């Protein structure tokens, strides 16, 4: 058997491995996909492999020289614990399978750069051994963080429990924050060692483009006239938003412009059925389950009503769309923090979903949306520099080359 600290003989150009633990929702996967597609367009000799637990990763298009390995899915329960998404196995057995696939893939693929999305050691620490092995080979280890994680008093105990800070100190070479510090600082309020702070690089937000391949025929048939796009992202926790919009149109039959609601692939079938029936009773509302090319719809829309996840926020900025965000506040305050800051800056509007959700309040917001300022009316230097920054940072890592046999800081590894 080949020792884990010795790479398998390889041919070809540079390689980047990206880890995205998503099983439920689209956020991490879509962010990693945007980065992967941008990198292979910038470097002709580069191959990118994505490790993902998403059950719908195969629904998305990837650029040439980007591929994925799907690990068995895990899903987070309401109490914060995890269970297997599809397998009839104990969670620890599924996690063991995932960790084995991740490590073996990394051993054979032998990346020059390993980008881990959000979770410093992976889901329940499943990337720990892989990170240590790749560190010994001289692979550049990068943690990618979205602009907002959570409130400090929630994030600090979570990261302490997960032993995250020693990983940032001892394993990672850089921490890329896909945002700007004067908008949001994901580690604000945490006791972060200076050695870790020096690794932080703010890239700006990740700009998106409309795909060359148009969206589904069902969606295209619905956009021959001005419309507002309503998107709760993956849809697993977006039922309140969809219901609120529908109640506004039900209470105000002459409300315009018309709305196109994309429910999301993770919304329950029962709620989708109910929402479709309600849409059918309205002349100004259409609905569909999912479109892997939602960028096309956002680009064509007059405005956007959304929950405020990271990817949707990037798309609103990228396509310069007037938007109203109704952020969730559970299980994390991430969306609320992002939406509040964006509203303070004048980039988007915001409706507080924790307040009274009257049909009149939503109808008023929908009427005002066409006259709302666009994000481009606010000048924020470097706002959408994320992908160029990631390409530049990747190029610097390639130029520096690998230094095999690096030892962990402190000689003892993680503490």
C-alpha angles and dihedrals in degrees: 000000000000111000111247093236093057116075120230113252104272140190132199133045136306122326134208123191118200125194121207116171096194118142099151121035132017105250105099094036095051092047092051091046092053091051094046094049092048093050097052090049089055098044119044094194095050129109121191125199121191122206109206142163094203114128091209101045089114090063092070130081118236130197120252112284092027119108138157142222114210117213121198110285127251125194129204116236126216091260091057095255124121132234135179113280098213111351121090091230136115111265092246091056092051090048090051091054091048093050091049093051092047094050096044091048091051092048094053099035089048098197126207089213129025114198114194116196116225102314108085094205097022127248107336090345095300093144097050098098091041092053092049092048094048091046089058089053093053096251113158108247118209130180113206117206130186117232094264129033107170142293110308094241089057099039097046097062091040093055092043090054091049093047088235102151095060088052091053090048101043108025113028123079096193140006114213115201111200095215143043127282095226089058102039136347111202095201097042112137094019124116096247119176115237090241088061095044089056088061093058116109119179110211104180123244121314109255118219132209131206108258121249089233109069123231127268120308089242091058095043091054090059101053104069090112136036112292143169116234117224113197129171091183111232088001098225092119100018102093094105092055094050092046092050093052092047092050089054092055092042091053093044109039093180093054113135152232099043119249131231111200120199103196098197129240095264098054111112117264092235093056092044090053091050092048093048090053091051091047090053089060093055126076094205103046132074128178140197134174106235144343119192087202097055089145087074090056094046090049091052097043125101089219143342135240109195146151095245108247117163097259095047089049090052090050093049089053094042095053093036094235129170105241145182116205124203102189126201118234099198138105086001136015090221097111094043092051092049094045093047092051092046091050092048089054093046094243094122141357123248138210117197105231091195091066128072107311098209121170088231093057092053093044090052091050091049092051092050095046097085090057095045117112117261120241089250089064086074115068111220112166113227093008096142100026094110102110096041088050092050090049090050094048091048091051091051090052091051091049092050090055127200129309106199121202097036113166124225117257113268092021090253100078118220118005 
